[in-house]
Amino acid sequence: MQSGEGWPNLADQELEDSAGGTGNHVDPKQPKHDYAYTLVRYTDKDLRYTRSKDGKTVFVTALGWPESGTISKEILQVNEAKGASVELLGHDGDLKFTVDRKRLTIRVPEEAPCEHAYAFKLSGFQTSLTPKAAKAREEAIQKLLKGPVDPHKMQPKKGKKE
């Protein structure tokens, strides 16, 4: 297939983050094709988690900068925080945090250290999934074990549309 026959030629174009690092990953000025482009607006509510092999460190990646000045997510339950610390990779020094009713809230600096994703290193915490998150995880695993999902038969989620 030659350029211009259904696929946009991106070789000579720069994709820019038109919102200055607020989570837009496709330039809305680029040609739009339903199958090729989707504008995604990530927020500080879009968090990803991973744990070190030894289980002593949790990394939380926020896909958007928290304009509120804090990050807090109900999926992570803090069972013990004695001697714990929180770092923002790319920022000097530890961050302040609180644990209230097993929920971690992290105070973030006023300025973001970069313009895309923000990785927080949680050291010394004893964590687990909240009961609600553990139940949702188990349900998702059971669905996967039932076999492949036909995307044409999926029902759309009800909720807000942008």
C-alpha positions as CSV (number, residue, x, y, z in Angstrom):
1,M,0.0,0.0,0.0
2,Q,1.4,3.4,-1.0
3,S,1.3,6.5,1.2
4,G,-2.0,8.3,0.8
5,E,-4.0,5.1,0.1
6,G,-5.7,4.9,3.5
7,W,-2.7,5.2,5.7
8,P,-1.3,8.6,6.6
9,N,2.3,9.2,5.8
10,L,3.9,10.1,9.1
11,A,7.5,9.9,8.0
12,D,7.7,13.6,7.3
13,Q,5.4,14.8,10.1
14,E,6.2,15.4,13.7
15,L,3.6,14.3,16.3
16,E,3.5,16.9,18.9
17,D,1.9,16.9,22.3
18,S,-0.5,19.8,21.7
19,A,-1.5,20.2,25.3
20,G,2.0,20.7,26.7
21,G,2.4,17.4,28.5
22,T,-1.1,17.0,30.0
23,G,-1.5,13.5,28.6
24,N,-2.6,14.0,25.0
25,H,-0.6,11.6,23.0
26,V,-1.8,12.3,19.5
27,D,-1.8,15.7,17.9
28,P,-5.4,16.6,17.0
29,K,-4.1,18.7,14.1
30,Q,-2.9,15.5,12.4
31,P,-5.2,13.8,9.8
32,K,-7.8,11.7,11.5
33,H,-8.7,8.2,10.5
34,D,-11.1,6.3,12.8
35,Y,-8.9,3.2,12.7
36,A,-5.6,5.0,13.2
37,Y,-6.0,7.8,15.7
38,T,-7.6,8.2,19.0
39,L,-7.0,11.2,21.3
40,V,-6.4,9.9,24.8
41,R,-6.5,12.3,27.7
42,Y,-4.7,10.7,30.7
43,T,-5.2,12.1,34.2
44,D,-3.6,11.5,37.6
45,K,-6.4,8.9,38.1
46,D,-4.7,6.8,35.4
47,L,-2.2,4.9,37.5
48,R,-0.1,1.8,36.8
49,Y,1.6,-0.4,39.4
50,T,4.5,-2.7,39.4
51,R,6.6,-4.3,42.2
52,S,10.3,-5.1,42.5
53,K,11.3,-8.8,42.3
54,D,12.0,-8.9,46.1
55,G,8.6,-7.3,46.8
56,K,10.0,-4.5,48.9
57,T,9.4,-1.7,46.4
58,V,6.3,-0.6,44.6
59,F,6.4,1.7,41.6
60,V,3.3,3.8,40.8
61,T,3.3,5.5,37.4
62,A,0.8,8.3,37.0
63,L,0.0,9.0,33.3
64,G,-1.1,12.6,34.1
65,W,0.2,15.2,36.5
66,P,-2.0,15.7,39.7
67,E,-3.0,19.3,39.5
68,S,-4.6,18.9,43.0
69,G,-1.2,18.4,44.5
70,T,-1.8,14.9,45.7
71,I,-2.1,11.3,44.4
72,S,-4.3,8.8,46.2
73,K,-5.7,5.6,44.8
74,E,-8.1,3.2,46.5
75,I,-6.6,0.1,44.8
76,L,-3.6,0.1,47.1
77,Q,-4.0,-0.8,50.7
78,V,-1.1,0.1,53.1
79,N,-0.8,-2.4,55.9
80,E,2.4,-0.9,57.4
81,A,4.3,2.3,56.7
82,K,6.9,2.4,59.5
83,G,10.2,3.7,58.0
84,A,8.7,4.0,54.5
85,S,9.5,6.7,52.0
86,V,8.2,8.0,48.7
87,E,10.4,9.3,45.8
88,L,9.4,10.9,42.6
89,L,11.9,9.8,39.9
90,G,13.5,12.8,38.4
91,H,12.9,14.9,41.5
92,D,15.4,15.5,44.3
93,G,14.4,14.3,47.7
94,D,11.6,12.3,49.3
95,L,8.0,13.4,49.1
96,K,5.6,13.8,52.0
97,F,2.8,11.3,52.4
98,T,0.1,10.3,54.8
99,V,-1.7,7.0,55.5
100,D,-5.2,7.3,56.7
101,R,-7.4,4.2,57.1
102,K,-4.9,2.2,55.1
103,R,-5.1,4.6,52.2
104,L,-1.9,6.3,50.9
105,T,-1.9,10.0,49.9
106,I,1.2,11.4,48.3
107,R,1.9,15.2,48.2
108,V,3.6,16.1,44.9
109,P,5.8,19.0,44.1
110,E,4.3,22.1,42.4
111,E,6.3,21.5,39.2
112,A,6.3,18.2,37.3
113,P,9.8,16.8,36.7
114,C,9.0,15.9,33.1
115,E,6.1,16.1,30.6
116,H,4.7,12.7,30.1
117,A,4.5,10.0,32.9
118,Y,5.5,10.3,36.5
119,A,7.0,7.4,38.4
120,F,6.8,7.2,42.2
121,K,9.0,4.8,44.1
122,L,7.4,3.5,47.3
123,S,10.0,1.9,49.6
124,G,9.4,0.2,53.0
125,F,5.6,-0.1,52.7
126,Q,3.8,-3.3,53.3
127,T,0.9,-3.2,50.8
128,S,-1.8,-5.3,49.4
129,L,-4.8,-4.9,47.2
130,T,-7.9,-3.5,48.8
131,P,-10.7,-6.1,49.2
132,K,-12.6,-4.4,46.4
133,A,-9.6,-4.4,44.0
134,A,-8.8,-8.1,44.9
135,K,-12.4,-9.1,44.1
136,A,-12.2,-7.2,40.7
137,R,-8.9,-8.9,40.0
138,E,-10.2,-12.3,40.7
139,E,-13.3,-11.7,38.5
140,A,-11.1,-10.5,35.6
141,I,-8.9,-13.6,35.9
142,Q,-12.0,-15.8,35.8
143,K,-13.2,-14.1,32.6
144,L,-9.8,-14.6,31.0
145,L,-9.8,-18.3,31.9
146,K,-13.2,-18.8,30.2
147,G,-11.5,-18.1,26.8
148,P,-11.1,-15.4,24.3
149,V,-13.5,-12.5,24.1
150,D,-15.1,-11.6,20.8
151,P,-14.9,-7.8,20.6
152,H,-17.9,-7.6,18.3
153,K,-20.1,-9.1,21.0
154,M,-18.9,-6.8,23.8
155,Q,-21.3,-4.4,25.4
156,P,-20.1,-0.8,25.7
157,K,-19.5,0.4,29.3
158,K,-22.0,2.9,30.5
159,G,-20.6,6.1,31.8
160,K,-19.5,9.6,30.8
161,K,-18.3,10.3,27.3
162,E,-15.8,13.0,26.4
